[in-house]
Amino acid sequence: MKVSSKGQITIPKDIRVQLGITPGEKVKFEESKQGFILKRVPESAFPDEDLKADSPLTENTAEALKLTRGQLK
């Protein structure tokens, strides 16, 4: 594999298939005595991402944020 100027690599298709990696999934590298190991990261490992809203803030939410930041009078 060749590393791009942005430090990115392309995981070959046969490896993605073997590991069950699909577009948008997260992976990690773990160091071992033999080198590094590529592993899939289960979605549940990122609980904060499960809390992201699918819709924009409502006025009430925006007002609450302003209030907590001391921006409302």
Buried (B, 14 or more C-beta within 10 A) or exposed (E): EEEEEEEEEEEEEEEBEEBEBEEEEEEEEEEEEEEEEBEBEEEEEEEEEEEEEEEEEEEEEEEEEEEEEEEEE
